[in-house]
């Protein structure tokens, strides 16, 4: 739900890169170029950002039990 602070595979910090990635890909830039410019070379780090689905807005609609 929330972007991981660190990569699951190697432990590299990723949390600070999410906003930049989201902003640039939302503006129409190619995800491959953005990841290269952010310095993400390992497949595990790239997969963490590419595979993330932001579901927090949908989850917050529901009432706590």
N, CA, C, O and CB atoms as a CASP TS submission, in Angstrom:
PFRMAT TS
TARGET T0000
AUTHOR 0000-0000-0000
METHOD Language model
MODEL 1
PARENT N/A
ATOM      1  N   UNK     1       0.819  -1.185   0.000  1.00  0.00           N
ATOM      2  CA  UNK     1       0.000   0.000   0.000  1.00  0.00           C
ATOM      3  C   UNK     1       0.868   1.256   0.000  1.00  0.00           C
ATOM      4  O   UNK     1       0.684   2.138  -0.839  1.00  0.00           O
ATOM      5  CB  UNK     1      -0.935  -0.006   1.199  1.00  0.00           C
ATOM      6  N   UNK     2       1.782   1.339   0.907  1.00  0.00           N
ATOM      7  CA  UNK     2       2.670   2.481   1.008  1.00  0.00           C
ATOM      8  C   UNK     2       4.011   2.084   0.397  1.00  0.00           C
ATOM      9  O   UNK     2       4.474   0.956   0.573  1.00  0.00           O
ATOM     10  CB  UNK     2       2.834   2.951   2.494  1.00  0.00           C
ATOM     11  N   UNK     3       4.626   3.017  -0.318  1.00  0.00           N
ATOM     12  CA  UNK     3       5.898   2.716  -0.979  1.00  0.00           C
ATOM     13  C   UNK     3       6.912   2.242   0.061  1.00  0.00           C
ATOM     14  O   UNK     3       7.057   2.861   1.115  1.00  0.00           O
ATOM     15  CB  UNK     3       6.437   3.962  -1.744  1.00  0.00           C
ATOM     16  N   UNK     4       7.604   1.161  -0.228  1.00  0.00           N
ATOM     17  CA  UNK     4       8.603   0.657   0.716  1.00  0.00           C
ATOM     18  C   UNK     4       9.741   1.661   0.904  1.00  0.00           C
ATOM     19  O   UNK     4      10.172   2.311  -0.048  1.00  0.00           O
ATOM     20  CB  UNK     4       9.163  -0.687   0.232  1.00  0.00           C
ATOM     21  N   UNK     5      10.214   1.775   2.125  1.00  0.00           N
ATOM     22  CA  UNK     5      11.308   2.688   2.419  1.00  0.00           C
ATOM     23  C   UNK     5      12.598   2.158   1.815  1.00  0.00           C
ATOM     24  O   UNK     5      13.426   2.931   1.334  1.00  0.00           O
ATOM     25  CB  UNK     5      11.463   2.889   3.937  1.00  0.00           C
ATOM     26  N   UNK     6      12.769   0.846   1.840  1.00  0.00           N
ATOM     27  CA  UNK     6      13.971   0.215   1.285  1.00  0.00           C
ATOM     28  C   UNK     6      13.577  -0.866   0.284  1.00  0.00           C
ATOM     29  O   UNK     6      12.467  -1.398   0.317  1.00  0.00           O
ATOM     30  CB  UNK     6      14.849  -0.387   2.415  1.00  0.00           C
ATOM     31  N   UNK     7      14.514  -1.174  -0.601  1.00  0.00           N
ATOM     32  CA  UNK     7      14.312  -2.237  -1.581  1.00  0.00           C
ATOM     33  C   UNK     7      14.236  -3.575  -0.851  1.00  0.00           C
ATOM     34  O   UNK     7      14.978  -3.821   0.101  1.00  0.00           O
ATOM     35  CB  UNK     7      15.454  -2.246  -2.642  1.00  0.00           C
ATOM     36  N   UNK     8      13.335  -4.429  -1.309  1.00  0.00           N
ATOM     37  CA  UNK     8      13.183  -5.736  -0.681  1.00  0.00           C
ATOM     38  C   UNK     8      14.375  -6.648  -0.959  1.00  0.00           C
ATOM     39  O   UNK     8      14.698  -7.507  -0.139  1.00  0.00           O
ATOM     40  CB  UNK     8      11.906  -6.398  -1.162  1.00  0.00           C
ATOM     41  N   UNK     9      15.026  -6.472  -2.097  1.00  0.00           N
ATOM     42  CA  UNK     9      16.119  -7.357  -2.482  1.00  0.00           C
ATOM     43  C   UNK     9      17.468  -6.971  -1.900  1.00  0.00           C
ATOM     44  O   UNK     9      18.159  -7.801  -1.310  1.00  0.00           O
ATOM     45  CB  UNK     9      16.224  -7.397  -3.956  1.00  0.00           C
ATOM     46  N   UNK    10      17.847  -5.687  -2.072  1.00  0.00           N
ATOM     47  CA  UNK    10      19.204  -5.279  -1.697  1.00  0.00           C
ATOM     48  C   UNK    10      19.264  -4.335  -0.502  1.00  0.00           C
ATOM     49  O   UNK    10      20.331  -4.165   0.087  1.00  0.00           O
ATOM     50  CB  UNK    10      19.864  -4.627  -2.862  1.00  0.00           C
ATOM     51  N   UNK    11      18.147  -3.720  -0.132  1.00  0.00           N
ATOM     52  CA  UNK    11      18.134  -2.845   1.027  1.00  0.00           C
ATOM     53  C   UNK    11      18.453  -1.386   0.723  1.00  0.00           C
ATOM     54  O   UNK    11      18.601  -0.589   1.650  1.00  0.00           O
ATOM     55  CB  UNK    11      19.093  -3.349   2.023  1.00  0.00           C
ATOM     56  N   UNK    12      18.561  -1.018  -0.551  1.00  0.00           N
ATOM     57  CA  UNK    12      18.860   0.370  -0.918  1.00  0.00           C
ATOM     58  C   UNK    12      17.656   1.256  -0.584  1.00  0.00           C
ATOM     59  O   UNK    12      16.518   0.858  -0.834  1.00  0.00           O
ATOM     60  CB  UNK    12      19.222   0.481  -2.435  1.00  0.00           C
ATOM     61  N   UNK    13      17.884   2.444  -0.026  1.00  0.00           N
ATOM     62  CA  UNK    13      16.772   3.350   0.280  1.00  0.00           C
ATOM     63  C   UNK    13      16.061   3.815  -0.994  1.00  0.00           C
ATOM     64  O   UNK    13      16.703   4.298  -1.926  1.00  0.00           O
ATOM     65  CB  UNK    13      17.279   4.565   1.069  1.00  0.00           C
ATOM     66  N   UNK    14      14.739   3.667  -1.028  1.00  0.00           N
ATOM     67  CA  UNK    14      13.951   4.036  -2.198  1.00  0.00           C
ATOM     68  C   UNK    14      12.839   5.029  -1.893  1.00  0.00           C
ATOM     69  O   UNK    14      12.305   5.651  -2.811  1.00  0.00           O
ATOM     70  CB  UNK    14      13.362   2.811  -2.811  1.00  0.00           C
ATOM     71  N   UNK    15      12.487   5.186  -0.654  1.00  0.00           N
ATOM     72  CA  UNK    15      11.337   6.007  -0.286  1.00  0.00           C
ATOM     73  C   UNK    15      11.400   7.429  -0.787  1.00  0.00           C
ATOM     74  O   UNK    15      10.371   7.991  -1.161  1.00  0.00           O
ATOM     75  CB  UNK    15      11.193   6.026   1.177  1.00  0.00           C
ATOM     76  N   UNK    16      12.578   8.028  -0.805  1.00  0.00           N
ATOM     77  CA  UNK    16      12.714   9.411  -1.220  1.00  0.00           C
ATOM     78  C   UNK    16      12.593   9.579  -2.731  1.00  0.00           C
ATOM     79  O   UNK    16      12.415  10.702  -3.203  1.00  0.00           O
ATOM     80  CB  UNK    16      14.034   9.957  -0.749  1.00  0.00           C
ATOM     81  N   UNK    17      12.684   8.506  -3.496  1.00  0.00           N
ATOM     82  CA  UNK    17      12.633   8.576  -4.953  1.00  0.00           C
ATOM     83  C   UNK    17      11.218   8.454  -5.515  1.00  0.00           C
ATOM     84  O   UNK    17      10.992   8.778  -6.681  1.00  0.00           O
ATOM     85  CB  UNK    17      13.496   7.497  -5.538  1.00  0.00           C
ATOM     86  N   UNK    18      10.273   7.997  -4.715  1.00  0.00           N
ATOM     87  CA  UNK    18       8.934   7.708  -5.215  1.00  0.00           C
ATOM     88  C   UNK    18       8.230   8.947  -5.765  1.00  0.00           C
ATOM     89  O   UNK    18       7.654   8.880  -6.851  1.00  0.00           O
ATOM     90  CB  UNK    18       8.101   7.099  -4.116  1.00  0.00           C
ATOM     91  N   UNK    19       8.257  10.071  -5.055  1.00  0.00           N
ATOM     92  CA  UNK    19       7.559  11.275  -5.496  1.00  0.00           C
ATOM     93  C   UNK    19       8.104  11.774  -6.831  1.00  0.00           C
ATOM     94  O   UNK    19       7.336  12.151  -7.717  1.00  0.00           O
ATOM     95  CB  UNK    19       7.676  12.372  -4.440  1.00  0.00           C
ATOM     96  N   UNK    20       9.420  11.775  -6.975  1.00  0.00           N
ATOM     97  CA  UNK    20      10.044  12.202  -8.220  1.00  0.00           C
ATOM     98  C   UNK    20       9.659  11.274  -9.366  1.00  0.00           C
ATOM     99  O   UNK    20       9.335  11.730 -10.462  1.00  0.00           O
ATOM    100  CB  UNK    20      11.565  12.252  -8.066  1.00  0.00           C
ATOM    101  N   UNK    21       9.696   9.979  -9.107  1.00  0.00           N
ATOM    102  CA  UNK    21       9.323   8.983 -10.123  1.00  0.00           C
ATOM    103  C   UNK    21       7.865   9.161 -10.542  1.00  0.00           C
ATOM    104  O   UNK    21       7.553   9.165 -11.733  1.00  0.00           O
ATOM    105  CB  UNK    21       9.551   7.550  -9.588  1.00  0.00           C
ATOM    106  N   UNK    22       6.991   9.306  -9.579  1.00  0.00           N
ATOM    107  CA  UNK    22       5.560   9.443  -9.849  1.00  0.00           C
ATOM    108  C   UNK    22       5.275  10.723 -10.635  1.00  0.00           C
ATOM    109  O   UNK    22       4.471  10.714 -11.567  1.00  0.00           O
ATOM    110  CB  UNK    22       4.762   9.439  -8.532  1.00  0.00           C
ATOM    111  N   UNK    23       5.928  11.814 -10.264  1.00  0.00           N
ATOM    112  CA  UNK    23       5.706  13.088 -10.926  1.00  0.00           C
ATOM    113  C   UNK    23       6.167  13.038 -12.387  1.00  0.00           C
ATOM    114  O   UNK    23       5.464  13.499 -13.286  1.00  0.00           O
ATOM    115  CB  UNK    23       6.435  14.205 -10.176  1.00  0.00           C
ATOM    116  N   UNK    24       7.349  12.476 -12.606  1.00  0.00           N
ATOM    117  CA  UNK    24       7.908  12.459 -13.959  1.00  0.00           C
ATOM    118  C   UNK    24       7.197  11.481 -14.882  1.00  0.00           C
ATOM    119  O   UNK    24       6.992  11.787 -16.057  1.00  0.00           O
ATOM    120  CB  UNK    24       9.373  12.116 -13.903  1.00  0.00           C
ATOM    121  N   UNK    25       6.814  10.312 -14.380  1.00  0.00           N
ATOM    122  CA  UNK    25       6.090   9.376 -15.232  1.00  0.00           C
ATOM    123  C   UNK    25       4.662   9.858 -15.485  1.00  0.00           C
ATOM    124  O   UNK    25       4.094   9.587 -16.544  1.00  0.00           O
ATOM    125  CB  UNK    25       6.073   7.981 -14.598  1.00  0.00           C
ATOM    126  N   UNK    26       4.087  10.561 -14.530  1.00  0.00           N
ATOM    127  CA  UNK    26       2.762  11.137 -14.722  1.00  0.00           C
ATOM    128  C   UNK    26       2.755  12.236 -15.772  1.00  0.00           C
ATOM    129  O   UNK    26       1.730  12.491 -16.405  1.00  0.00           O
ATOM    130  CB  UNK    26       2.243  11.680 -13.418  1.00  0.00           C
ATOM    131  N   UNK    27       3.904  12.889 -15.957  1.00  0.00           N
ATOM    132  CA  UNK    27       4.032  13.947 -16.958  1.00  0.00           C
ATOM    133  C   UNK    27       4.288  13.377 -18.347  1.00  0.00           C
ATOM    134  O   UNK    27       4.359  14.128 -19.319  1.00  0.00           O
ATOM    135  CB  UNK    27       5.155  14.903 -16.575  1.00  0.00           C
ATOM    136  N   UNK    28       4.429  12.058 -18.453  1.00  0.00           N
ATOM    137  CA  UNK    28       4.570  11.431 -19.755  1.00  0.00           C
ATOM    138  C   UNK    28       5.971  10.963 -20.101  1.00  0.00           C
ATOM    139  O   UNK    28       6.208  10.492 -21.214  1.00  0.00           O
ATOM    140  CB  UNK    28       4.122  12.362 -20.780  1.00  0.00           C
ATOM    141  N   UNK    29       6.911  11.087 -19.159  1.00  0.00           N
ATOM    142  CA  UNK    29       8.275  10.605 -19.426  1.00  0.00           C
ATOM    143  C   UNK    29       8.313   9.087 -19.400  1.00  0.00           C
ATOM    144  O   UNK    29       7.498   8.448 -18.735  1.00  0.00           O
ATOM    145  CB  UNK    29       9.273  11.177 -18.397  1.00  0.00           C
ATOM    146  N   UNK    30       9.254   8.521 -20.120  1.00  0.00           N
ATOM    147  CA  UNK    30       9.424   7.076 -20.169  1.00  0.00           C
ATOM    148  C   UNK    30       9.962   6.583 -18.825  1.00  0.00           C
ATOM    149  O   UNK    30      10.904   7.162 -18.284  1.00  0.00           O
ATOM    150  CB  UNK    30      10.376   6.670 -21.327  1.00  0.00           C
ATOM    151  N   UNK    31       9.372   5.522 -18.288  1.00  0.00           N
ATOM    152  CA  UNK    31       9.766   5.007 -16.979  1.00  0.00           C
ATOM    153  C   UNK    31      11.224   4.542 -16.988  1.00  0.00           C
ATOM    154  O   UNK    31      11.930   4.704 -15.993  1.00  0.00           O
ATOM    155  CB  UNK    31       8.845   3.852 -16.562  1.00  0.00           C
ATOM    156  N   UNK    32      11.667   3.980 -18.078  1.00  0.00           N
ATOM    157  CA  UNK    32      13.051   3.508 -18.169  1.00  0.00           C
ATOM    158  C   UNK    32      14.040   4.665 -18.012  1.00  0.00           C
ATOM    159  O   UNK    32      15.032   4.542 -17.294  1.00  0.00           O
ATOM    160  CB  UNK    32      13.284   2.792 -19.510  1.00  0.00           C
ATOM    161  N   UNK    33      13.774   5.773 -18.677  1.00  0.00           N
ATOM    162  CA  UNK    33      14.642   6.938 -18.592  1.00  0.00           C
ATOM    163  C   UNK    33      14.656   7.510 -17.176  1.00  0.00           C
ATOM    164  O   UNK    33      15.710   7.873 -16.655  1.00  0.00           O
ATOM    165  CB  UNK    33      14.195   8.007 -19.591  1.00  0.00           C
ATOM    166  N   UNK    34      13.492   7.586 -16.568  1.00  0.00           N
ATOM    167  CA  UNK    34      13.388   8.137 -15.213  1.00  0.00           C
ATOM    168  C   UNK    34      14.172   7.280 -14.232  1.00  0.00           C
ATOM    169  O   UNK    34      14.913   7.810 -13.404  1.00  0.00           O
ATOM    170  CB  UNK    34      11.913   8.236 -14.773  1.00  0.00           C
ATOM    171  N   UNK    35      14.021   5.963 -14.313  1.00  0.00           N
ATOM    172  CA  UNK    35      14.738   5.070 -13.402  1.00  0.00           C
ATOM    173  C   UNK    35      16.249   5.171 -13.601  1.00  0.00           C
ATOM    174  O   UNK    35      17.005   5.134 -12.630  1.00  0.00           O
ATOM    175  CB  UNK    35      14.278   3.622 -13.605  1.00  0.00           C
ATOM    176  N   UNK    36      16.692   5.298 -14.846  1.00  0.00           N
ATOM    177  CA  UNK    36      18.120   5.459 -15.122  1.00  0.00           C
ATOM    178  C   UNK    36      18.656   6.752 -14.512  1.00  0.00           C
ATOM    179  O   UNK    36      19.730   6.759 -13.910  1.00  0.00           O
ATOM    180  CB  UNK    36      18.377   5.445 -16.634  1.00  0.00           C
ATOM    181  N   UNK    37      17.913   7.837 -14.667  1.00  0.00           N
ATOM    182  CA  UNK    37      18.361   9.126 -14.153  1.00  0.00           C
ATOM    183  C   UNK    37      18.300   9.200 -12.628  1.00  0.00           C
ATOM    184  O   UNK    37      19.044   9.965 -12.014  1.00  0.00           O
ATOM    185  CB  UNK    37      17.527  10.234 -14.750  1.00  0.00           C
ATOM    186  N   UNK    38      17.424   8.416 -12.022  1.00  0.00           N
ATOM    187  CA  UNK    38      17.370   8.371 -10.555  1.00  0.00           C
ATOM    188  C   UNK    38      18.485   7.500  -9.965  1.00  0.00           C
ATOM    189  O   UNK    38      18.674   7.477  -8.749  1.00  0.00           O
ATOM    190  CB  UNK    38      16.008   7.845 -10.096  1.00  0.00           C
ATOM    191  N   UNK    39      19.209   6.798 -10.806  1.00  0.00           N
ATOM    192  CA  UNK    39      20.335   5.989 -10.348  1.00  0.00           C
ATOM    193  C   UNK    39      19.962   4.573  -9.940  1.00  0.00           C
ATOM    194  O   UNK    39      20.711   3.929  -9.205  1.00  0.00           O
ATOM    195  CB  UNK    39      20.991   6.661  -9.205  1.00  0.00           C
ATOM    196  N   UNK    40      18.827   4.079 -10.398  1.00  0.00           N
ATOM    197  CA  UNK    40      18.409   2.720 -10.060  1.00  0.00           C
ATOM    198  C   UNK    40      18.869   1.778 -11.160  1.00  0.00           C
ATOM    199  O   UNK    40      18.302   1.759 -12.253  1.00  0.00           O
ATOM    200  CB  UNK    40      16.865   2.635  -9.868  1.00  0.00           C
ATOM    201  N   UNK    41      19.894   1.005 -10.868  1.00  0.00           N
ATOM    202  CA  UNK    41      20.472   0.108 -11.857  1.00  0.00           C
ATOM    203  C   UNK    41      20.088  -1.348 -11.623  1.00  0.00           C
ATOM    204  O   UNK    41      19.996  -2.124 -12.574  1.00  0.00           O
ATOM    205  CB  UNK    41      21.970   0.244 -11.853  1.00  0.00           C
ATOM    206  N   UNK    42      19.868  -1.717 -10.388  1.00  0.00           N
ATOM    207  CA  UNK    42      19.551  -3.114 -10.077  1.00  0.00           C
ATOM    208  C   UNK    42      18.099  -3.426 -10.394  1.00  0.00           C
ATOM    209  O   UNK    42      17.212  -2.585 -10.247  1.00  0.00           O
ATOM    210  CB  UNK    42      19.841  -3.418  -8.604  1.00  0.00           C
ATOM    211  N   UNK    43      17.884  -4.653 -10.831  1.00  0.00           N
ATOM    212  CA  UNK    43      16.531  -5.077 -11.196  1.00  0.00           C
ATOM    213  C   UNK    43      15.590  -5.085 -10.001  1.00  0.00           C
ATOM    214  O   UNK    43      14.400  -4.803 -10.147  1.00  0.00           O
ATOM    215  CB  UNK    43      16.568  -6.456 -11.823  1.00  0.00           C
ATOM    216  N   UNK    44      16.105  -5.403  -8.833  1.00  0.00           N
ATOM    217  CA  UNK    44      15.235  -5.477  -7.664  1.00  0.00           C
ATOM    218  C   UNK    44      14.688  -4.094  -7.305  1.00  0.00           C
ATOM    219  O   UNK    44      13.518  -3.965  -6.946  1.00  0.00           O
ATOM    220  CB  UNK    44      15.994  -6.076  -6.471  1.00  0.00           C
ATOM    221  N   UNK    45      15.522  -3.072  -7.399  1.00  0.00           N
ATOM    222  CA  UNK    45      15.078  -1.711  -7.097  1.00  0.00           C
ATOM    223  C   UNK    45      14.093  -1.211  -8.140  1.00  0.00           C
ATOM    224  O   UNK    45      13.089  -0.582  -7.806  1.00  0.00           O
ATOM    225  CB  UNK    45      16.274  -0.766  -7.014  1.00  0.00           C
ATOM    226  N   UNK    46      14.379  -1.489  -9.394  1.00  0.00           N
ATOM    227  CA  UNK    46      13.502  -1.058 -10.476  1.00  0.00           C
ATOM    228  C   UNK    46      12.139  -1.742 -10.359  1.00  0.00           C
ATOM    229  O   UNK    46      11.101  -1.110 -10.559  1.00  0.00           O
ATOM    230  CB  UNK    46      14.142  -1.364 -11.845  1.00  0.00           C
ATOM    231  N   UNK    47      12.149  -3.017 -10.037  1.00  0.00           N
ATOM    232  CA  UNK    47      10.898  -3.762  -9.910  1.00  0.00           C
ATOM    233  C   UNK    47      10.066  -3.267  -8.736  1.00  0.00           C
ATOM    234  O   UNK    47       8.836  -3.286  -8.792  1.00  0.00           O
ATOM    235  CB  UNK    47      11.185  -5.247  -9.750  1.00  0.00           C
ATOM    236  N   UNK    48      10.729  -2.825  -7.675  1.00  0.00           N
ATOM    237  CA  UNK    48      10.007  -2.315  -6.513  1.00  0.00           C
ATOM    238  C   UNK    48       9.205  -1.071  -6.885  1.00  0.00           C
ATOM    239  O   UNK    48       8.047  -0.944  -6.486  1.00  0.00           O
ATOM    240  CB  UNK    48      10.983  -1.998  -5.368  1.00  0.00           C
ATOM    241  N   UNK    49       9.802  -0.156  -7.642  1.00  0.00           N
ATOM    242  CA  UNK    49       9.077   1.042  -8.041  1.00  0.00           C
ATOM    243  C   UNK    49       8.067   0.761  -9.153  1.00  0.00           C
ATOM    244  O   UNK    49       6.954   1.287  -9.127  1.00  0.00           O
ATOM    245  CB  UNK    49      10.054   2.109  -8.492  1.00  0.00           C
ATOM    246  N   UNK    50       8.448  -0.061 -10.122  1.00  0.00           N
ATOM    247  CA  UNK    50       7.536  -0.354 -11.230  1.00  0.00           C
ATOM    248  C   UNK    50       6.320  -1.154 -10.775  1.00  0.00           C
ATOM    249  O   UNK    50       5.220  -0.962 -11.292  1.00  0.00           O
ATOM    250  CB  UNK    50       8.269  -1.115 -12.322  1.00  0.00           C
ATOM    251  N   UNK    51       6.512  -2.036  -9.824  1.00  0.00           N
ATOM    252  CA  UNK    51       5.426  -2.907  -9.391  1.00  0.00           C
ATOM    253  C   UNK    51       4.563  -2.353  -8.284  1.00  0.00           C
ATOM    254  O   UNK    51       3.606  -3.001  -7.861  1.00  0.00           O
ATOM    255  CB  UNK    51       5.978  -4.184  -8.954  1.00  0.00           C
ATOM    256  N   UNK    52       4.883  -1.162  -7.808  1.00  0.00           N
ATOM    257  CA  UNK    52       4.124  -0.584  -6.703  1.00  0.00           C
ATOM    258  C   UNK    52       2.775  -0.059  -7.201  1.00  0.00           C
ATOM    259  O   UNK    52       2.714   0.660  -8.198  1.00  0.00           O
ATOM    260  CB  UNK    52       4.928   0.550  -6.030  1.00  0.00           C
ATOM    261  N   UNK    53       1.713  -0.416  -6.514  1.00  0.00           N
ATOM    262  CA  UNK    53       0.378   0.093  -6.817  1.00  0.00           C
ATOM    263  C   UNK    53      -0.093   0.910  -5.621  1.00  0.00           C
ATOM    264  O   UNK    53      -0.229   0.384  -4.517  1.00  0.00           O
ATOM    265  CB  UNK    53      -0.624  -1.072  -7.140  1.00  0.00           C
ATOM    266  N   UNK    54      -0.335   2.167  -5.842  1.00  0.00           N
ATOM    267  CA  UNK    54      -0.730   3.047  -4.749  1.00  0.00           C
ATOM    268  C   UNK    54      -2.213   2.848  -4.438  1.00  0.00           C
ATOM    269  O   UNK    54      -3.080   3.299  -5.186  1.00  0.00           O
ATOM    270  CB  UNK    54      -0.440   4.527  -5.103  1.00  0.00           C
ATOM    271  N   UNK    55      -2.488   2.172  -3.335  1.00  0.00           N
ATOM    272  CA  UNK    55      -3.860   1.834  -2.983  1.00  0.00           C
ATOM    273  C   UNK    55      -4.344   2.566  -1.737  1.00  0.00           C
ATOM    274  O   UNK    55      -5.461   2.325  -1.280  1.00  0.00           O
ATOM    275  CB  UNK    55      -3.982   0.348  -2.776  1.00  0.00           C
ATOM    276  N   UNK    56      -3.548   3.431  -1.193  1.00  0.00           N
ATOM    277  CA  UNK    56      -3.919   4.131   0.026  1.00  0.00           C
ATOM    278  C   UNK    56      -5.214   4.937  -0.118  1.00  0.00           C
ATOM    279  O   UNK    56      -6.030   4.910   0.802  1.00  0.00           O
ATOM    280  CB  UNK    56      -2.798   5.045   0.441  1.00  0.00           C
ATOM    281  N   UNK    57      -5.444   5.655  -1.232  1.00  0.00           N
ATOM    282  CA  UNK    57      -6.717   6.386  -1.354  1.00  0.00           C
ATOM    283  C   UNK    57      -7.942   5.476  -1.308  1.00  0.00           C
ATOM    284  O   UNK    57      -8.971   5.860  -0.752  1.00  0.00           O
ATOM    285  CB  UNK    57      -6.733   7.173  -2.645  1.00  0.00           C
ATOM    286  N   UNK    58      -7.848   4.276  -1.883  1.00  0.00           N
ATOM    287  CA  UNK    58      -8.984   3.363  -1.863  1.00  0.00           C
ATOM    288  C   UNK    58      -9.201   2.767  -0.472  1.00  0.00           C
ATOM    289  O   UNK    58     -10.343   2.581  -0.050  1.00  0.00           O
ATOM    290  CB  UNK    58      -8.779   2.249  -2.884  1.00  0.00           C
ATOM    291  N   UNK    59      -8.140   2.473   0.224  1.00  0.00           N
ATOM    292  CA  UNK    59      -8.238   1.848   1.541  1.00  0.00           C
ATOM    293  C   UNK    59      -8.784   2.826   2.581  1.00  0.00           C
ATOM    294  O   UNK    59      -9.511   2.421   3.489  1.00  0.00           O
ATOM    295  CB  UNK    59      -6.870   1.323   1.981  1.00  0.00           C
ATOM    296  N   UNK    60      -8.441   4.102   2.455  1.00  0.00           N
ATOM    297  CA  UNK    60      -8.869   5.072   3.445  1.00  0.00           C
ATOM    298  C   UNK    60     -10.368   5.383   3.352  1.00  0.00           C
ATOM    299  O   UNK    60     -10.908   6.032   4.247  1.00  0.00           O
ATOM    300  CB  UNK    60      -8.070   6.344   3.289  1.00  0.00           C
ATOM    301  N   UNK    61     -11.040   4.944   2.307  1.00  0.00           N
ATOM    302  CA  UNK    61     -12.488   5.152   2.180  1.00  0.00           C
ATOM    303  C   UNK    61     -13.282   4.301   3.167  1.00  0.00           C
ATOM    304  O   UNK    61     -14.401   4.659   3.536  1.00  0.00           O
ATOM    305  CB  UNK    61     -12.938   4.837   0.760  1.00  0.00           C
ATOM    306  N   UNK    62     -12.710   3.181   3.595  1.00  0.00           N
ATOM    307  CA  UNK    62     -13.421   2.255   4.448  1.00  0.00           C
ATOM    308  C   UNK    62     -13.282   2.618   5.919  1.00  0.00           C
ATOM    309  O   UNK    62     -12.254   3.135   6.357  1.00  0.00           O
ATOM    310  CB  UNK    62     -12.927   0.855   4.213  1.00  0.00           C
ATOM    311  N   UNK    63     -14.314   2.340   6.650  1.00  0.00           N
ATOM    312  CA  UNK    63     -14.361   2.658   8.068  1.00  0.00           C
ATOM    313  C   UNK    63     -13.661   1.578   8.862  1.00  0.00           C
ATOM    314  O   UNK    63     -13.723   0.402   8.505  1.00  0.00           O
ATOM    315  CB  UNK    63     -15.805   2.823   8.543  1.00  0.00           C
ATOM    316  N   UNK    64     -12.994   1.966   9.941  1.00  0.00           N
ATOM    317  CA  UNK    64     -12.351   0.990  10.809  1.00  0.00           C
ATOM    318  C   UNK    64     -13.400   0.159  11.529  1.00  0.00           C
ATOM    319  O   UNK    64     -14.489   0.643  11.837  1.00  0.00           O
ATOM    320  CB  UNK    64     -11.429   1.685  11.821  1.00  0.00           C
ATOM    321  N   UNK    65     -13.058  -1.105  11.796  1.00  0.00           N
ATOM    322  CA  UNK    65     -13.992  -2.006  12.460  1.00  0.00           C
ATOM    323  C   UNK    65     -13.982  -1.821  13.949  1.00  0.00           C
ATOM    324  O   UNK    65     -14.715  -2.505  14.662  1.00  0.00           O
ATOM    325  CB  UNK    65     -13.675  -3.434  12.128  1.00  0.00           C
TER
END
